[in-house]
Amino acid sequence: MTLTTLLIIIVLFVVNLVLIAVSITDLMPREKVRYLSKTGWIIVIGAVFYGSLIYLLVGRGGENETAISSGKSK
């Protein structure tokens, strides 16, 4: 394995970890998400490589559907 290949793998891994953190942080306060339950999205985010990107592009509800922005607290 060349140094360039190793560097590309490391960069992709770090980007994936950042996207997972952003996705989970976005998912938790939402009251509604599209297509799957929160548990289903957590499985997709954790198990599928770049599943977090799938969630961010497809699974998010509207911007005003979070518990924080709607004024509700749990």
C-alpha positions, -999 to +999 in steps of 0.1 A: +000+000+000+015+033-010+016+064+011-009+082-011-034+054-008-030+053+030-035+091+032-067+089+011-081+062+033-073+083+065-089+114+050-121+095+040-123+079+075-119+113+093-145+129+070-169+100+077-164+104+115-172+141+113-203+134+092-214+108+117-210+133+146-229+160+127-257+136+117-263+122+152-262+158+167-288+168+141-310+137+146-314+137+183-334+169+189-357+163+159-393+153+166-398+139+131-375+124+104-384+111+070-387+075+058-373+057+090-375+060+127-347+076+147-335+041+156-334+031+119-315+062+110-290+056+138-284+021+124-280+035+088-256+063+100-235+038+120-235+008+098-234+021+062-203+039+050-214+074+045-248+066+058-246+099+076-245+116+042-276+097+032-294+109+064-284+145+058-296+145+022-327+124+025-338+117+061-339+152+077-373+167+082-380+204+076-359+230+095-387+239+118-394+204+130-369+203+158-379+204+195-357+234+201-371+256+173-407+246+179-405+258+215-412+223+229-389+207+255-388+172+267 
